[in-house]
C-alpha cells in the first residue's frame, strides 16, 4: 500500500497507514504482516506460503509502531539451519529446543510508546522515566 519495496516502514509510512485505517475502517489499530525475513530476528518463523516472508507482525496505534511479534521457530533443526556455524553464542537458548518445544509465538510492547499515545505527548521521551537519545545517555 505504501508503493515502496522496503524492509521496514518509515515513521511517515506508519502515520499514513494509521490514518488510512482510521479513515477506511474507523480503527486506531492496524496490524502489518508479512515482513521480509531479512527484517525479522533469526528466531522468527517463516511464512510457509510466502518464501522469504515471515509469520511476524507489527501493531500500529495512532501512527506509531506499538507492538512487534510473531510466530517463533520451535524445531531444533530449524535453528541449526538458520544459525549455521554460529551456534556457540546461543547454546543455552538452543538447549531447550533440543529436547522439544511446542509451536509458540511472542511479542514485545513499547510501554512508553503506548503511554505517549494515550496521553497525547508530543514525543515519547515525555512518557519515559529516563529518556535517552543521541546526545543524552545518562538520566
N, C-alpha and C positions, 0 to 999 in steps of 0.2 A: 504493500500500500504506500510505502514511502517513496517508491520509484528508484531506490538505490539498492545496490547489492553489497551491503556492508556486513561485517561480522557482528556488529553491535549497533544499537540505536544511539543516536546523539541526543543530548538533552532537548534540543529543538524538536526532534522527531518524536520523543516521548511526549512532549507537550502537545504536538499536533495530533498524535494518535489518541491521546486522552480527550482532547476537545472533540474529535470525531466520535468517540464512544459516548460522550455526554450528549452531543447533538443528535446522533443517529439512534442511540439506544437508551438514553436517559440514565446512563450509568457513569459514576465517577471511577469505577474499577474496570480494568481491561487486562486480560491475560494475553501475553505474547508467547507463542510457542514455536517450536521447530527451528531453534537456533542451530547454526552450523556447529559441528563437533569441535572445530578449532576454537570456538568461543567458550566452550564449557570445560570444567575441570576433568581430569583424567578418569575420575570415578563415575562420570555421568554415563548412563546407558544410552546407546544409540537407538534411533527410531528404526525398527526393522523394515518398515515400509518406505523409508526415505534414506537411502545410503548417504552418509556424510552429514546427516542431521541428527539432532538429539531429542530425547524424551525429556527435555528440560523446559522451563518456563520462567518468565518474569511477570510479576503482577504490578501494573502501573496504577497509581492512585493520584488523581488531580495533577497529572503531568510529571510525575516522578516515579522512578523505579522504587518500589517499596519492599518487594519480596522476590527472591531468586530461589529456585528449587528444581526438583525433578526426580525422575527415577534413577536409581543408582545401580551400578554393576553389583552382582551378588555371587557370581561364579568365580572361583579362584583362577581358573584357566583364562577367563576374560581379562582379569587384572594382569596376569603374566603376559598376555598378548599385547596389552596396551603399554605396559611399562618396559617390556623388553629386558634389557640388561640393567635397568635402573631399579631393581627391586630392593637392594640393600637398605636404602633410607626408609622404606615402607614395611620392613619385615614385621614389626609389631602390629601394624594395621592389617597386613595380609594374613597373619596367623589366624585371625578369627574366620576368615573366608576359607582357609584351607580345610576347616572342619565342617563347613556348610553354613550357609546363610540364606534365609528366605528372601524372595524379592521384596524390595523396600524402596523408599524414597526419603527425601528430606528437603528442608527449606531453611532459609535464613531471612529474618525480617529486620529491617533497619528501624529500630525503635525511635531514634532521633528523627528520622525522616517522617515516620508516622506522626510523631508529636508535632513536628513543624507544620505538616499539612493540616492537622486538626486545629491547631491554634492560629493558622494563617501567618506564621512567621515568615518574614521576607527571605531568611537564609537559615539553613539547617543548623548553622553554628549557634543561632539564638536558642535552639532547643537542646543543645549539647552541654553537659556539665563541664567538661574540659575540652573545648574546641581546639583543634589544631589545623594548620594549613601550611602552605609552603614557607611562610615567614614566622610561624609560631609553633614550636614543638612542645613547649612546657606550658602547663596550665597558667 
